[in-house]
Amino acid sequence: MLREWAIVCAGPSFAACLVAWERPANRARNEGERTFEAVWTTRPATVLQAVTTFADLSRRPSPDVAQRLERWVDRSEIAAGERGTTAGALGNRMVAYVVATAAWSR
């Protein structure tokens, strides 16, 4: 699990989860040449399941983190439906950010 990571953002009107792992061949590469395989979702039910999984995984090494995640899941509103930001809206925002960053760096 040392080369695996995840980012989760969840709330009543937005949910996203990005999970990735670094490919083993990266050890000999420079920092800028590292490659990753990743999946992401904006489906609230899937994001909620990811938070639940993270709570389970953190229970042994960090019980306090697991408890905070479990309390958050218990009172979370994101499980109520598939509302909120869509994958298309998130994708558009990501592309706009990349374009703005590229223009700024020139």
Backbone bond lengths (Angstrom), bond angles and torsions (degrees), N, CA, C in turn:
res aa  C-N    CA-C-N  psi(-1)  N-CA   C-N-CA  omega(-1)  CA-C   N-CA-C  phi
1 M - - - 1.444 - - 1.519 112.51 -
2 L 1.292 118.93 1.65 1.459 120.14 -177.18 1.518 112.56 -68.21
3 R 1.316 117.93 -24.67 1.460 120.10 -178.84 1.527 112.12 -103.38
4 E 1.318 117.18 11.74 1.458 121.30 179.74 1.523 109.88 -105.30
5 W 1.326 116.31 147.12 1.454 119.66 177.22 1.524 109.47 -154.70
6 A 1.308 115.15 162.33 1.460 120.93 179.75 1.519 109.48 -147.84
7 I 1.315 114.19 149.49 1.463 121.91 174.09 1.522 106.20 -127.82
8 V 1.328 116.00 128.30 1.460 120.68 179.70 1.517 108.84 -126.70
9 C 1.317 115.50 134.23 1.457 122.19 174.05 1.526 105.74 -130.35
10 A 1.323 116.94 121.72 1.457 118.92 -175.65 1.516 110.91 -145.21
11 G 1.313 115.11 140.83 1.447 121.72 177.69 1.516 109.74 -166.03
12 P 1.323 118.30 -176.10 1.461 121.57 -177.31 1.526 114.11 -61.98
13 S 1.338 118.08 -29.88 1.463 119.81 -176.87 1.520 113.47 -118.17
14 F 1.318 118.35 5.01 1.459 120.35 -178.55 1.520 110.03 -153.70
15 A 1.313 115.83 138.42 1.461 120.86 175.84 1.520 108.58 -147.56
16 A 1.323 116.44 131.34 1.463 121.34 176.27 1.520 108.79 -153.38
17 C 1.313 114.77 147.33 1.460 120.53 178.19 1.523 107.75 -143.05
18 L 1.315 116.10 130.37 1.461 123.06 175.94 1.522 106.73 -121.16
19 V 1.327 116.60 122.37 1.463 122.29 179.22 1.519 107.12 -123.44
20 A 1.335 116.54 131.93 1.465 119.73 -177.03 1.519 111.13 -145.15
21 W 1.303 114.41 164.08 1.460 120.45 172.65 1.513 107.99 -141.16
22 E 1.310 114.68 144.93 1.458 121.09 179.04 1.517 108.20 -82.87
23 R 1.309 116.07 131.79 1.462 120.53 179.93 1.525 109.90 -66.76
24 P 1.331 118.45 138.47 1.470 122.08 -175.86 1.525 114.65 -57.45
25 A 1.301 119.34 -28.51 1.467 121.69 -178.44 1.522 112.56 -67.39
26 N 1.315 118.53 -7.13 1.468 122.28 -176.01 1.516 114.35 -72.77
27 R 1.298 118.82 -14.65 1.462 120.49 -173.33 1.520 113.12 -56.31
28 A 1.308 118.46 -34.14 1.462 120.89 -177.10 1.526 112.38 -91.78
29 R 1.299 117.71 -2.33 1.463 120.78 -175.25 1.521 112.38 -89.61
30 N 1.327 113.96 160.00 1.463 120.43 172.57 1.528 108.89 -71.91
31 E 1.309 116.21 160.79 1.466 121.77 -177.80 1.531 112.16 -51.85
32 G 1.318 117.93 -45.35 1.455 121.51 -177.03 1.511 114.66 -74.10
33 E 1.313 118.46 -8.56 1.460 122.20 -177.94 1.528 113.01 -104.14
34 R 1.314 117.37 3.02 1.463 120.39 -179.21 1.527 110.20 -65.91
35 T 1.324 116.51 145.65 1.462 120.96 178.62 1.523 109.79 -122.16
36 F 1.318 114.35 150.89 1.457 121.54 -176.77 1.523 109.49 -134.59
37 E 1.307 115.92 153.54 1.452 122.21 168.20 1.520 105.62 -111.18
38 A 1.318 116.18 135.40 1.462 118.72 -174.41 1.522 111.27 -145.54
39 V 1.315 114.86 156.24 1.459 122.85 170.23 1.523 107.32 -133.12
40 W 1.324 115.90 148.75 1.456 119.09 177.18 1.518 109.22 -142.23
41 T 1.309 115.05 155.54 1.455 121.28 -179.80 1.523 109.91 -146.22
42 T 1.315 114.51 154.35 1.465 120.71 171.80 1.531 110.34 -120.25
43 R 1.325 117.04 12.57 1.470 120.63 177.51 1.526 109.31 -76.02
44 P 1.327 118.11 117.88 1.465 121.06 -176.83 1.524 114.52 -54.57
45 A 1.324 118.37 -41.96 1.464 120.04 -178.74 1.529 111.25 -64.16
46 T 1.327 117.09 -37.57 1.464 121.20 178.82 1.520 110.65 -69.95
47 V 1.326 116.88 -40.13 1.468 120.80 177.93 1.530 110.02 -63.48
48 L 1.318 116.74 -42.32 1.465 120.46 178.30 1.532 110.61 -61.71
49 Q 1.329 117.06 -39.33 1.467 120.30 177.23 1.525 110.46 -64.79
50 A 1.331 117.47 -37.50 1.470 120.56 177.45 1.527 110.67 -62.35
51 V 1.323 117.38 -43.53 1.469 120.49 178.80 1.530 110.05 -61.98
52 T 1.328 116.83 -41.71 1.464 120.97 178.18 1.530 110.79 -62.41
53 T 1.321 116.88 -41.63 1.468 121.28 177.95 1.520 110.84 -64.28
54 F 1.327 117.27 -42.83 1.472 120.59 178.62 1.528 110.79 -62.20
55 A 1.326 116.65 -37.77 1.473 119.85 177.32 1.526 110.24 -62.58
56 D 1.326 116.38 -44.11 1.471 120.03 178.87 1.526 111.44 -62.29
57 L 1.338 116.69 -43.35 1.469 120.63 -178.67 1.528 112.73 -68.31
58 S 1.321 116.87 -28.84 1.467 119.70 -176.92 1.530 113.26 -90.82
59 R 1.321 117.31 -5.63 1.464 120.70 -175.39 1.526 113.03 -57.01
60 R 1.318 118.17 -45.02 1.466 120.03 -177.49 1.532 112.03 -75.16
61 P 1.337 120.03 -52.25 1.466 118.44 -177.34 1.525 114.21 -73.60
62 S 1.347 116.86 -26.63 1.464 119.41 -175.48 1.531 110.49 -148.33
63 P 1.328 117.38 77.65 1.463 120.80 -176.77 1.524 114.16 -58.07
64 D 1.334 117.37 -33.50 1.469 119.22 -179.70 1.524 111.31 -66.43
65 V 1.330 117.40 -37.77 1.469 120.97 176.81 1.527 109.27 -65.66
66 A 1.320 117.10 -44.08 1.464 121.12 179.08 1.528 110.88 -58.55
67 Q 1.323 117.33 -43.32 1.464 120.53 179.86 1.524 111.71 -64.51
68 R 1.325 117.13 -41.53 1.473 119.71 178.65 1.522 110.88 -63.40
69 L 1.339 116.96 -42.51 1.464 120.13 178.61 1.528 110.76 -63.74
70 E 1.320 116.99 -42.88 1.466 120.17 179.44 1.527 111.74 -63.45
71 R 1.329 117.63 -40.78 1.471 120.39 177.15 1.523 110.11 -63.46
72 W 1.320 116.71 -39.82 1.460 120.19 179.30 1.525 110.19 -64.27
73 V 1.342 117.71 -45.09 1.464 121.54 179.52 1.522 110.25 -60.71
74 D 1.327 117.87 -41.15 1.464 121.64 -178.89 1.524 112.58 -60.37
75 R 1.314 117.66 -33.78 1.469 119.44 -177.95 1.530 112.58 -107.39
76 S 1.314 116.84 9.34 1.459 121.20 -177.08 1.523 111.75 -70.19
77 E 1.315 114.48 143.19 1.458 121.17 177.02 1.523 111.79 -98.72
78 I 1.324 118.86 -6.41 1.464 118.43 -174.74 1.516 112.95 -72.76
79 A 1.324 118.70 -17.85 1.460 120.71 -179.99 1.526 112.29 -76.02
80 A 1.321 117.42 -7.30 1.460 121.19 -174.01 1.522 113.54 -70.81
81 G 1.318 118.85 -19.76 1.452 119.14 -179.25 1.504 112.47 174.21
82 E 1.327 114.66 -172.04 1.456 121.64 -177.35 1.533 110.80 -101.21
83 R 1.311 117.22 37.02 1.460 119.97 -179.48 1.524 109.93 -88.82
84 G 1.304 115.45 177.08 1.459 119.07 176.46 1.516 112.11 101.20
85 T 1.305 115.05 -163.80 1.453 121.51 -176.74 1.521 110.43 -65.14
86 T 1.318 116.07 134.15 1.459 120.35 179.95 1.521 110.65 -89.05
87 A 1.314 115.30 165.86 1.465 120.34 177.32 1.525 110.01 -60.98
88 G 1.323 117.13 -37.61 1.460 120.23 179.09 1.517 112.24 -63.12
89 A 1.326 116.64 -43.55 1.463 120.20 178.94 1.520 110.97 -64.86
90 L 1.328 116.76 -40.75 1.460 119.86 178.06 1.526 110.68 -65.83
91 G 1.325 116.91 -42.97 1.467 120.65 177.56 1.519 111.64 -60.15
92 N 1.330 117.32 -43.78 1.463 120.76 177.81 1.520 111.56 -60.43
93 R 1.315 116.84 -41.26 1.466 120.57 179.48 1.528 110.98 -65.18
94 M 1.338 116.69 -40.35 1.464 120.56 179.38 1.527 110.87 -64.20
95 V 1.331 116.79 -44.14 1.467 120.38 179.48 1.522 110.08 -64.34
96 A 1.322 117.98 -42.44 1.465 120.98 178.36 1.523 110.80 -60.33
97 Y 1.313 117.27 -38.98 1.464 121.14 178.48 1.525 110.73 -64.91
98 V 1.323 117.24 -44.51 1.470 120.73 179.58 1.525 110.25 -62.30
99 V 1.330 117.30 -43.37 1.465 121.02 179.02 1.520 110.54 -63.17
100 A 1.322 117.38 -45.20 1.467 120.81 -179.97 1.524 111.12 -64.05
101 T 1.316 117.24 -39.83 1.461 121.12 179.29 1.520 110.93 -66.00
102 A 1.329 116.98 -41.51 1.467 120.97 178.86 1.525 110.62 -64.67
103 A 1.328 117.16 -41.09 1.465 120.58 179.42 1.524 110.88 -66.56
104 W 1.318 117.11 -38.07 1.463 121.50 -179.11 1.521 111.80 -67.85
105 S 1.324 117.28 -33.86 1.466 120.62 -175.15 1.523 113.30 -79.97
106 R 1.307 118.08 -6.18 1.480 120.61 -179.48 1.486 112.23 -76.38
